[in-house]
Amino acid sequence: MGEDARKIFAANLVKYLNAKNKTQVELAEYVKCSSSTAADWCNGKKYPRPDKMQRIADFLGVKMSDLQMEHDPADEVDVAFYGDYRKLDSRDKETIRSMVRVMRERRARKD
């Protein structure tokens, strides 16, 4: 596997681990590999086999392509926001949804 693919995979893996508040140790336990292998994936030193990559994707609740493809930096904000959003209670989530509706309405009036 090429160095670029390893770097892209590593960046995405670290991004999703952070966004979902998961550790390399938890990843290694779920995927059934050594913690040093998980660290090598996160550092871009190694690239997982397809079966392991599918387990990683399952662990993170993403598609394999989310791990393999380069993403727009704005996507990182979306992932981080979603990770924080998931921790909110239903009342706070409804407040955010209401705020988004208000912003859409304002934008629609300006157009």
Number of C-alpha atoms within 10 A of each C-alpha: 8 8 12 11 17 21 20 16 27 24 19 20 24 19 17 22 17 15 19 18 12 14 13 20 15 14 20 17 13 13 19 12 13 14 15 12 16 27 18 16 21 22 17 19 14 20 22 16 8 10 10 14 19 18 16 22 19 14 16 19 11 13 13 17 12 14 24 18 12 15 13 8 8 8 10 15 12 12 16 16 12 13 16 13 14 11 10 12 9 11 9 12 14 12 11 14 12 12 12 12 12 12 12 12 11 11 10 9 8 7 5
